[in-house]
Amino acid sequence: MDHFNPNIIAELYFLTTEEGGRKTPCRSGFRPIMRIPELDTATTASPKFINQEIVSPGETVIASITLLVPEMFKNYMQTGKGFELFEGHNRIAKGNVIEVLSMEPHAE
């Protein structure tokens, strides 16, 4: 998945530990699950943080995000739309789309 072109640029806010988020920082390229609150679907995402490698709980970053199955969200993704990132059942971040790059399926 890492070799694919990113699908969106987004602002991500990583929840603090007190808000239920991670206890430790995470690295660019980790693979959380991306969920859309209004939709009953999810896919694996790979955010690459822009201008930094590590983000700590409570921080906000800009990231390019590659989705494993972008076509699942094709009719949803628009500038300003919100989404959430999860590790297992734990919500770790909230995001807002800044720019949609491409929601077409990745070529094998």
C-alpha positions as CSV (number, residue, x, y, z in Angstrom):
1,M,0.0,0.0,0.0
2,D,2.9,2.4,0.7
3,H,3.9,2.5,-3.0
4,F,0.4,3.8,-4.1
5,N,-0.2,7.5,-4.6
6,P,-2.1,9.3,-1.8
7,N,-5.8,9.7,-2.1
8,I,-6.4,12.7,0.2
9,I,-4.6,15.4,2.1
10,A,-6.1,15.9,5.6
11,E,-5.7,17.6,8.9
12,L,-5.4,15.1,11.7
13,Y,-5.9,15.7,15.4
14,F,-4.6,12.9,17.6
15,L,-6.7,12.5,20.7
16,T,-4.9,12.9,24.1
17,T,-4.7,9.8,26.4
18,E,-7.4,11.5,28.5
19,E,-9.7,11.7,25.5
20,G,-9.2,8.0,24.9
21,G,-6.4,8.3,22.4
22,R,-2.9,6.7,22.3
23,K,-0.5,6.7,25.2
24,T,2.5,6.9,22.9
25,P,3.5,8.8,19.8
26,C,3.0,7.2,16.3
27,R,5.2,7.3,13.2
28,S,4.3,8.4,9.8
29,G,3.2,5.5,7.7
30,F,1.4,3.5,10.5
31,R,-1.8,1.8,9.4
32,P,-4.9,2.6,11.3
33,I,-8.5,1.9,10.3
34,M,-10.3,4.9,8.7
35,R,-14.0,5.1,9.4
36,I,-16.6,7.5,8.2
37,P,-19.1,8.3,11.0
38,E,-22.2,8.4,8.6
39,L,-21.2,5.2,6.8
40,D,-21.1,1.6,8.0
41,T,-17.8,0.9,6.4
42,A,-14.1,1.2,7.0
43,T,-10.7,0.6,5.3
44,T,-7.1,0.6,6.2
45,A,-5.3,3.9,5.8
46,S,-1.6,4.9,5.7
47,P,-1.0,8.5,6.7
48,K,2.3,10.1,5.9
49,F,2.8,13.2,8.1
50,I,4.0,16.2,6.2
51,N,7.1,17.9,7.5
52,Q,7.4,15.5,10.5
53,E,8.0,11.8,11.2
54,I,6.3,11.4,14.6
55,V,3.1,12.8,16.2
56,S,2.3,12.7,19.8
57,P,-1.2,12.5,21.5
58,G,-2.8,16.0,21.5
59,E,-1.0,17.2,18.3
60,T,-2.5,18.3,15.0
61,V,-0.7,17.4,11.8
62,I,-1.3,17.6,8.0
63,A,-0.9,14.2,6.3
64,S,-1.2,12.7,2.8
65,I,-3.3,9.6,3.2
66,T,-3.4,6.5,1.1
67,L,-6.5,4.3,1.5
68,L,-6.3,0.5,0.8
69,V,-9.8,0.6,-0.9
70,P,-10.4,4.3,-1.9
71,E,-13.4,3.5,-4.0
72,M,-15.4,2.6,-0.9
73,F,-15.4,6.3,0.0
74,K,-15.5,7.7,-3.6
75,N,-19.0,9.3,-3.2
76,Y,-18.3,10.7,0.2
77,M,-14.9,12.3,0.1
78,Q,-15.1,16.1,-0.3
79,T,-13.2,19.0,1.1
80,G,-14.2,19.6,4.7
81,K,-15.6,16.1,5.3
82,G,-14.8,14.5,8.6
83,F,-13.5,11.0,9.4
84,E,-12.0,9.0,12.3
85,L,-8.9,6.8,12.7
86,F,-9.0,3.7,14.9
87,E,-6.6,1.2,16.3
88,G,-8.8,-1.8,17.1
89,H,-11.9,-0.4,18.8
90,N,-10.0,2.7,20.1
91,R,-10.6,6.0,18.3
92,I,-7.1,7.7,18.2
93,A,-7.6,10.6,15.8
94,K,-10.2,12.8,14.1
95,G,-9.6,14.2,10.6
96,N,-10.9,16.6,8.1
97,V,-10.3,16.4,4.3
98,I,-8.3,19.4,3.0
99,E,-8.0,18.1,-0.6
100,V,-9.2,15.0,-2.6
101,L,-6.4,13.8,-4.9
102,S,-7.9,10.6,-6.4
103,M,-10.5,8.1,-5.2
104,E,-9.9,5.7,-8.1
105,P,-8.9,2.0,-7.4
106,H,-5.2,1.4,-7.2
107,A,-3.6,-0.4,-10.1
108,E,-2.0,-3.7,-9.1
